[in-house]
Every structure is written in C-alpha cells, then in structure tokens.
Amino acid sequence: MVDNVNAEIVAIGTEILLGELTDTNSVYLARQFRDLGINLYYMTSVGDNQQRIADAIRIALSRADVVITCGGLGPTIDDMTRQSIADATNRNLVYHQSLYDQIATRFATYKVKMTENNSRQAYLPDDAIIIENPVGTAPSFIVEHDDKSVISLPGVPREMKYLFEHRVADYLRQKYQLGIIKAYTLKTAGIGESSLDDMLGDDLLNMSNPTIGLAAHHGIIDIRMTAKADDEAQADVMLQKMEIKVRERAGDYIFGGEDDELEDVLADLVESQSASIAVLEAGISNAVITKLIDKNRDNILSKSIEFQHPADVISAYADTANMSLRETAHHLAETITIHNQSIAGIAILSLPDIDENRDDDIATVVATYVNGEIKSRVYGFGAQNDLTANWVSRWAMAYVWRQIKESIND
C-alpha cells in the first residue's frame, strides 16, 4: 500500500502579501502533489522576515512530511530562505566553493558581471542535498530533518517548475512509496449548494477515500470526487463507484462533468429532439441568447427577442399591461413557445435601472415553459449587478434542460 505522505507549501515574499504578485507557484505545486499522490493540507504565505519564515517552516514541519518553499534564494539581503531553514532545523550555513564556481560560470556564460553579494547563494544549511540549477543562478537544496524533508526552490516560476519536474519529483518517488491522487468533477445546475449538500448526505460527504467536495460558481455547483490509490486503474474504479452513488441521489441536477458547459448540454438535448427553443430577454444582456451565440449554438433558437427595457414589452404585447413582472414573464414564456412551435420557451425580464445596492423584492424574473409547465424564479437584483446574467441564464438553461428531459421520459 502507498505511504500516506502529507505536504505543505510555504511561499516566501513580501510582494505576495502586498498583492503585488500572484502566487502561481503554489497552484502549480498543488497539482504536482496531487498527481504524485501526496496530500496537501496547508499553503502558507510569509513575507521577507527571517524569524517569521523560520517559524512558518517549524510549524509546517510539525504537521507535514514534506515542506516545500518557493522564493528567497537570491543574492540580496532580503533573500532569507537559506538562513531561515537553517534556523528552523538547528543547523549552520556552510559555504560551498563548488556552488560559487557554478554561479560564476553561469554569469560568465550570460556575459554579465557577477557582484560579490552572489556569494551568499553558495551558503547552504549543513548536510543539505544540493539541487543543481541548470536554468538559473539560484542553487536549490533539500534538508532532511527528523525523517522529514524541507525542499527549497527558486521563486522564478520557470526555474521552479524545471527543478521540480527534473529533480524533486524523482526524489519524492524514491523516498516515499507514492501512489496517485485522481479527481473527477460532476457539474450540477438548478439547485442550491445547501440543498445539494443535504441531498448527497453526510455519509457520502464525510467519506475519507474517495472524498467529495462542493464548489459553487454563479449558478453552477461542482461535485468534486477525489480518490487516492496505488495506481490510476484502481483510482478509476473508486471514482466510478462513487459517481454511481452520487448520481443515484443527485442525478436529476447533474448535467455533465469536467469541461462540459451547460449551453452545450442544453443545445445537444434540443438538437437530439430535432427541436428548437424560443428566448425573450428584456433589460439584460449577456444572458441566454448571447451565451448560445458565443458558443455557436444559436442554431437551436427558433426565436430570439431582445428589448432594452421590460416596459418595452408592454407595447409589443398589449395583453401584459396589467400584469406583474412575474406574471408577464410567465405569459411571455408560454406565448413565444406556442407561437414558434418550440419545445421550450425562456423569458427573462430585468430592471436595468435598479441600483445593485437596493434590496427590491423583485427586480429580475426568469420563467421557463415546457410541455404546458411553467417554472419561474425571482431575484432582488437588477441588470446592473454583474452576477445577474450568469445566475438567471444558468438557472433558465438548467430548468429548461430538466423540463425537456422530464417531458421526454414521460
């Protein structure tokens, strides 16, 4: 059985904490650990302060088998990683003439004058395993401490990635008996996160292997399943069994997996029925019509109508004059469906002049009509809110998709 290895990433640099630099290194390393079958439970960011870096490394060593640092290996006074790791592991720094010579050779190759402060990079914690850096000037290293490993890599992404892929990954494979961690994501729509959580149940959500996690994205909720196994084939079997259980409980809301998009899934379903849908939008842009057009799936539209403001609908559809916004949306969804002999209709009405800080009971309405059934939902925010188009369009497409499936099954 594979070893249960835990890791922690320590990203070093005040510029990260000031928001001046996005820490893409930690994201990259997290994916590498996942693929190697190493658990990652913590990511830490710490500024250029020797004591705080050393403290962060000590804390990481108290709860992880592998600690990997990024940054702070340069020649300047604020590059403190070497000394901090030495402090955290109770070691002295030791000068390596061979490293100094390599750095000097690299500068000569670049035809750049090497300043004296570059000699700092030739000092490493005592007994450190040197990781030669053929793509940069900052030597990297590994300190093995109390059966644990502190791996120090440059902050330059190009150098960090090269050294991890060509040096560190092999070291970890040799030191630990590693399996793999594999993930697969199912995508849901038309249901809230708390409702989906309740539907899946504590028994599935609290499993340790495979694990399940939920992540909401403006109307789409991901169900991420993660399995740790000796090899990919075993992980696949574990994920397949979990997927069956998840679909048994929440299958009505699952529209796809991984890279599937709701627009495509809806369009494929409509096309499979040799049918089309009708859409009317007023006071809103970048909703269903635009999404289908941008995806080159507008061939499923039997009718697409856009108005600048819901008030304009009244002049076009005189019989809506005395209706509420929600009643108007209901009427329009049914009318455009029947008149265009469509399989479904969507009507979205949004008040564009509603300030997003106002809390109106109804500022946006979305209604869907399929096979004689109306479904609708209201929102308190108007079209000025950046979330409106995503929320209402995904809700509308999810419900039409579900309603069409149900009508086919009937």
Disulfide bonds with the S-S distance in Angstrom:
none
